[in-house]
Amino acid sequence: MEVKIEKLDNFGRGITYIGGVICFVRRALPGEIVKIEIIKRTKKYLEAKVVEYLKLSTKRIKDKCPYALECGGCDLGHLAYMYENYYKEEKVKDVLYKYAHITNKKIKNIIFTEEYFYRNKIILHVINKKIGFYKNKTNELVEINDCLLVSEKIKELFPFLKKLVVINDIKEIIIRSSNDNQSIMVKLVGKVTDYKDIISYVDVLYINDTLVTKKDALVTSIGKKNYQVSIDSFFQINKDLTTKLYDVILEEVKNNNYKRVLDLYCGTGSIGIYISEYVAEVIGVDYNNENVSDAYVNKNLNKSKNISFICAKVEEVIASFKDIDLIIVDPPRSGLDKNSIENIKRINPKKVIYVSCDLITLARDLKLLQEKYNVLYVQPVNMFPRTYHIECVCVLKLKEKI
Ligand SMILES: C[S@@+](CC[C@H](N)C(=O)[O-])C[C@H]1O[C@@H](n2cnc3c(N)ncnc32)[C@H](O)[C@@H]1O
């Protein structure tokens, strides 16, 4: 069947309509005419794959990744990067207007940098001594020799890993590099007896939960701050753009004389520490032990005396806070729960800074927060180039009482 693609959906898939039913087509761009084959039918929608491209978009480029068709990692490798940024900016405008009535003029121009070599962390799977990523939504392995998204330091490790998996029984490999590309940390999961080939290349090595090297964690940096990151801790994955993301927050904090600041979902304390010298006190909350223990190391590394951390679920401790003048939230994709939103309103801070990696839950939560706060602006940041994901920083100000 021949169809014309009308636009892209939130996941970077082409949209067309067949007999009035919406149909999602992977790797098809607006304006393209394609021959498709339906691969999934439900009552509400169809999914199809392209069998033949009959008319190509001028915005299409040849995907630089040789694994693009099988690997589900990059949804937009076939769209010129300039248009990827345009698409993401428009998507932020559309979703936030549709679900939270935030007007376009409040959405700032997207911030972006290099589209490749940005990831400082990857998890590789190993099946039958082959290394790769799982194929889109399956447990089927796509064998790879390289990945265009990973940092140079991680890329250099691939030849060592190729040899290593042949002589050992490895299931999974977790790799992290420092943002300056100087050091690297690896965890090999499985039965590993011979690792002499990689030991000279890595700074930190774990075989399952056993530490092999002297160093047990990576030290990396964001702007002028240094951070320890343990193997299983959370850390922002874009080695170049995190500084710009945090600078958006810093600009909002500087010159505002905030006294007590809450950094909710604080991970390794990275945002709180980044802004700590401009406020009187920061309290970070995260439920992950490893994150919070890194956060305390990071407090000392950066001599941030005015920051403390609580290891707990935000929703379980938020009711205990009062007298806070700024709340920063950076939740996982699921966003904020209703109880936390109600408590943010009760605490009544002058401003709320919402850092989000999921547009739909951001829109949902902003709708509720807007009962008491005005959205001043939203800053999209393309932290995950070539994928459909987009990060946003939203600044909200307490409504004035009339
Ligand atoms: C998107 S990360 C943000 C981390 C940090 N702000 C940063 O920039 O690196 C979300 C963090 O929320 C934490 N988290 C997830 N659910 C939580 C909850 N219910 N209560 C507290 N922390 C939670 C995770 O451990 C993770 O560190």
The ligand as an SDF file (V2000), in Angstrom:
LIG
                    3D

 27 29  0  0  0  0  0  0  0  0999 V2000
   16.6400   12.0370   36.3790 C   0  0  0  0  0  0  0  0  0  0  0  0
   17.5760   11.5480   37.7660 S   0  0  0  0  0  0  0  0  0  0  0  0
   18.1640   13.1150   38.3040 C   0  0  0  0  0  0  0  0  0  0  0  0
   19.4160   13.1100   39.1340 C   0  0  0  0  0  0  0  0  0  0  0  0
   20.1310   14.4480   39.3340 C   0  0  0  0  0  0  0  0  0  0  0  0
   19.2480   15.5420   39.5740 N   0  0  0  0  0  0  0  0  0  0  0  0
   21.0720   14.7560   38.1870 C   0  0  0  0  0  0  0  0  0  0  0  0
   20.9330   15.7810   37.5130 O   0  0  0  0  0  0  0  0  0  0  0  0
   22.0070   13.9560   37.9740 O   0  0  0  0  0  0  0  0  0  0  0  0
   16.3480   11.0640   38.8750 C   0  0  0  0  0  0  0  0  0  0  0  0
   16.8210   10.6290   40.2430 C   0  0  0  0  0  0  0  0  0  0  0  0
   15.6650   10.3790   41.0400 O   0  0  0  0  0  0  0  0  0  0  0  0
   15.9190    9.3020   41.9100 C   0  0  0  0  0  0  0  0  0  0  0  0
   14.5820    8.8140   42.2800 N   0  0  0  0  0  0  0  0  0  0  0  0
   13.6840    8.1410   41.4970 C   0  0  0  0  0  0  0  0  0  0  0  0
   12.5180    7.9740   42.1550 N   0  0  0  0  0  0  0  0  0  0  0  0
   12.6680    8.5560   43.3750 C   0  0  0  0  0  0  0  0  0  0  0  0
   11.8060    8.7420   44.5000 C   0  0  0  0  0  0  0  0  0  0  0  0
   10.5650    8.2840   44.4870 N   0  0  0  0  0  0  0  0  0  0  0  0
   12.2850    9.4010   45.5720 N   0  0  0  0  0  0  0  0  0  0  0  0
   13.5660    9.8570   45.5790 C   0  0  0  0  0  0  0  0  0  0  0  0
   14.4310    9.7180   44.5570 N   0  0  0  0  0  0  0  0  0  0  0  0
   13.9800    9.0810   43.4570 C   0  0  0  0  0  0  0  0  0  0  0  0
   16.8240    8.3660   41.1410 C   0  0  0  0  0  0  0  0  0  0  0  0
   17.6170    7.6180   42.0360 O   0  0  0  0  0  0  0  0  0  0  0  0
   17.6540    9.3760   40.3040 C   0  0  0  0  0  0  0  0  0  0  0  0
   18.8510    9.6810   40.9510 O   0  0  0  0  0  0  0  0  0  0  0  0
  1  2  1  0
  2  3  1  0
  2 10  1  0
  3  4  1  0
  4  5  1  0
  5  6  1  0
  5  7  1  0
  7  8  2  0
  7  9  1  0
 10 11  1  0
 11 12  1  0
 11 26  1  0
 12 13  1  0
 13 14  1  0
 13 24  1  0
 14 15  1  0
 14 23  1  0
 15 16  2  0
 16 17  1  0
 17 18  1  0
 17 23  2  0
 18 19  1  0
 18 20  2  0
 20 21  1  0
 21 22  2  0
 22 23  1  0
 24 25  1  0
 24 26  1  0
 26 27  1  0
M  CHG  2   2   1   9  -1
M  END
$$$$
